[in-house]
Structure formats: structure tokens, C-alpha cells
Amino acid sequence: MVDLFKVNVEFAMYLQSANVVVITGKYEGQLTGNVLVDANNLAKKFVVNNVVHMKYKNPEQIKDTISLNLQPDDFEADELVGKCLISPD
């Protein structure tokens, strides 16, 4: 059984030159699809373009982090900070 993927967003920024929203945060589970939803609003979907960085170890604070590129949609990047995004499966 695969653990449900979830990421607690700690940083989010829209990169206009690449037309992507980059998010970074602590995660659990394995990302297997390309759609995430807001844990508090399952109707709000976020399409993952690609995984930028996985299992980075911050030497000052040991934690697994992940960075994802999301397709921009009808949301502002800074609205994602503090949210928990999960796999809808």
C-alpha cells in the first residue's frame, strides 16, 4: 500500500518567465500522479508539471522537502503558503 502523498507548503512563488508556480515544503508519502488537491477543499485542483527537487536535507534543520512546479490557474502563489496539498487518490 502506498502512503497518501501530502505536502505542507512552506514557500510558493510564481515565475513569470517559466509560467509556473514553484512550491516547496515538507512532504510525506510518494507522489504518483500529476494532480494535487487542497486538503480543506477537495474541489480545488493543482496540476503538477514536474518535481524539481526531492529529499533535500537541510543541514540546519533535518527534514525531507520537495519542490514542485505547478501549472498556474485561478490562484495566487502566496495563497498556497500554509496549505496542505494531497493526492486525490
C-alpha positions in Angstrom: 0.0 0.0 0.0 1.4 3.4 -1.0 1.1 6.2 1.6 -1.1 9.1 0.7 1.2 11.9 -0.7 0.9 15.3 1.1 3.0 18.4 1.1 2.7 21.2 3.6 3.5 24.3 1.6 6.2 26.5 3.2 7.1 28.6 0.1 5.4 29.5 -3.1 6.3 31.8 -5.9 5.1 32.5 -9.4 7.9 32.5 -12.0 6.5 34.5 -14.9 9.5 33.7 -17.2 8.7 30.0 -16.9 5.0 30.4 -16.4 5.0 28.0 -13.4 4.2 28.2 -9.7 7.0 26.8 -7.6 6.1 25.4 -4.2 8.4 23.9 -1.6 7.5 22.1 1.7 7.8 19.2 3.9 6.2 16.1 2.4 5.1 12.5 3.3 4.3 9.6 1.0 5.1 9.1 -2.6 3.9 11.3 -5.4 2.4 9.0 -8.1 0.1 11.3 -10.1 0.1 14.8 -11.5 -2.8 16.3 -9.6 -2.9 17.6 -6.1 -5.9 19.0 -4.2 -6.3 21.3 -1.2 -6.8 19.1 1.9 -9.5 21.5 3.1 -11.2 22.0 -0.3 -11.0 18.8 -2.5 -12.6 20.7 -5.4 -9.5 22.9 -5.7 -7.1 21.1 -8.0 -3.4 21.8 -8.8 -1.7 20.2 -11.8 1.9 19.2 -11.2 4.2 19.9 -14.1 7.3 18.3 -12.6 9.2 17.5 -9.5 12.2 19.9 -9.1 13.9 18.6 -6.0 13.3 15.7 -3.7 14.7 14.6 -0.4 16.9 17.6 0.2 18.4 17.5 3.6 18.8 20.9 5.2 21.9 20.7 7.4 20.4 23.2 9.9 17.0 21.5 10.2 16.8 17.9 9.1 13.6 17.3 7.2 12.6 16.0 3.8 11.4 18.6 1.5 10.1 18.6 -2.1 9.8 21.3 -4.7 7.1 21.1 -7.4 6.3 23.1 -10.4 2.5 23.7 -10.7 0.5 24.9 -13.7 -0.8 28.4 -12.9 -4.5 28.6 -12.6 -7.1 30.8 -10.8 -5.0 31.1 -7.6 -2.2 33.4 -6.3 1.0 31.7 -5.3 1.1 33.3 -1.9 -2.3 31.8 -1.1 -0.7 28.3 -1.1 1.7 29.0 1.8 0.4 27.2 4.9 -1.9 24.9 2.9 -1.6 21.1 2.8 -1.9 19.7 -0.7 -2.7 16.0 -1.0 -3.1 13.3 -3.7 -6.8 12.9 -4.6 -6.4 9.1 -4.7 
